[in-house]
Amino acid sequence: KFWLIENTSDKDSYLAHQTTSAGYVTCDVPVSQQLRAVVGGRLESATLVNDTFDPFSRIRTSHAELDNTDFLPAVNLTYSATQSSNVRAAYSRTVSRPDLRELSDFFLQDVVTRVKEVGNPDLKRAMIHNVDLRFESYLSTQEIFAVSAFYKRFDNAIERSMLAGADAVIKPVNAKEARLSGAEIEARFGLNRVSKRL
């Protein structure tokens, strides 16, 4: 004999949609002979809606809705230190929205790790402040050496959190803030510096 057990819950289905409208303006301003500024802004309106419901009765069990209008400025300054090298500084603001799946509170089991995941209807979108600084030197038309540093601050960063309990369950939550910083070195050289035959 064998048994068939129905494990469908009242949160196993969801309907979701997302609408994004945006426009931007940018301006390239030569401040001086050596300094150039590119200034702009993007106005973005986004709506995310997610309704979780019982697949049989069609009764809604949870509702999540994000409706945000954000102004996202950007400033990029380029200073020509010499004819072949630049110093760049930039600031911009961007957003990171939760996936539609992350807004639904139904359980899903990862097929590889067997860990359960559940969404969070209370998630907010994250606002990201980006600062970049870069020095670049063009050794030839095809060669470059550059050093960059970056810093990011996240407000309401979306993080994966482990819920306490007998079974491991992962749930996305909003952290108050998060920070990320780093540096990069980029170098591209032609092999003709080793031999003109290369």
N, C-alpha and C positions, 0 to 999 in steps of 0.2 A: 504494500500500500504506500501511497504517498499523499502529501497534503499540499495544497496551494494556499498560501497565506497572503492576503491583500495588505500591503503596507502603505498604500496611498494615504497621505495626510491631507488636511484641509489647507496646506500651504504649498502644494506641489505644482501649482501652475501660476504663471504671472503674465500680464500683458504690459508692455512698456513702449514708450515712444520718446523721442528727443527732437527738439526743434532749436536750431541755432541761426540767428540772424546777426550779421556784422557788417561794419564798414570801417574804412581806415583812411587816414590822410598822412602823407609824409612830405617832408621838405628838405632839400639838400642845400645847405647854406655855406658858402665859402667865407668863413669869418675873417681870415687873413690869407696871405700867400702860402703859409705853412699849415694853417689850421682849418679843418673842414668839419662841419657838424651836419649830421643827418638826424632830424627830429621828426617824430611822428606819434600818432596815437590811434588806437583801435577801440571802437565802441562795440561791445559784443553783448547780445542778449540771448540767453539760453534757458530752455525749459526742459526738464526731465521729469517724466511721470511714470510711476511703476505701481501697478495694482496686483496684489497677490490674492488669489481666490481659490475656493474649493472647486476642483475640476468636475465634480458631479452636480453639486447644487448651484454652482456659479455664484455663491455668496462671497463677497469681498471680505478678506480677513485682515488685510493691511493696505495702507496707502502711503506712498512716498512721493513727494513733489519738491523739486528744486526749481526756483525761478529767480535768476540773477541777471542783473545788467551791470557790466563792469567796464570801466575805462582803463585801458592798458597802454600806458605811455612807453615810449622807447627813445633813448638818446644815445647816439654813437658819435664820439669825437675821434678824429684822426689827425695826428700831428706828424708832419713830414720832417723828421730830424735831419735826414740827408736825402740825397736823390734816390738812394736805394734802401732806405730803412724808414719804418713808421712806428709810432707809438699809438696804440688804440685804447680807448676807455669807453665802456658801454654800460648803460643801465636799462633794464626793461622789467616789466611786470607781466606775468603770465598766470594762467589758471590751470588747475588739474581737477577734472570732474570725476566722480565715481562712475564706474561702469553701471549700466542698467541692471546687470545681474547682482551687483553689490548692494543695490537698493532694495532687493527683494529678500524677505526674511524666511525663505524656504531653505531646507537643508539639502546639501549636495555632498555626495561622497566622492573624493578623488579616487579614480580607478587605479592609480599607481600606488599612492601612499596609504590609501584606505582611511585617510583622515577626513572627518566631516567638516564642511564649511557651511556657514550661514551668513546671509546678507544682513544689512543694517539700514532700515528705512529712515533713520535719523542722521545719516551721513550728510555732511556739508561739503561744498567744493573747497579746494585748497587754493590759496593765493600765494604766488611765488614771486619773490623779489630777486632779480638776477643782477650781479655786478661782475664785469669782466675787464681784465687789464692784459694787454698783449704787446710785446715788442717783436717786430718782424724785420728781417733783413733779407733782401733779394740779392743773392750772389750772382745770379744771371737770370735770364728770362725763364729758365726751367728749374732753378735751384732756390731754396729758401731755408732759412734758419729762424725759428721763432720760439719764444718763451711766453707762456700764458699762465695766468692765475684767475681763478673764478671763485665766487662766493654766492650761495643761494640761501635765502631764508624762506621757510614755508610756514604760513599761517594756516591752522587747521589741516595739517598734513594727514593724509590718509595712510594708515598703517594697518598691517595684519596683526591681530591680537589673539592670544590663546586664552580661551575661556576656562575657568576652573571647573573641575567636575571629574566624574569617573572616566568619561570618554574625552579624548582630545577634540576640541572644536575650535576652528579658526573663524574669527569674525573681524571685518574691517571696522576700524574706529577712527575718529579724528583726534590726533594728538594736538596739544595746544600749539606747539611750534616745533620745527626741526631746522637744523642747519647742515649745510654741506659746503665744503671748500676743497680746493685741490689745485694742482698745477700740472701743466703739460709742456713737453718739449717736442718740437717738430723739426725734423731736419730732412731735407731732400737734396741729394747731390748726384751729379752726373758721373758715370763711370769713366768719362773721358778725362777726368782728373787723374785717374790711375794710368790710363793709356788712351791715346787718341784713336786707337782702333776699336775701342769699346763704345 
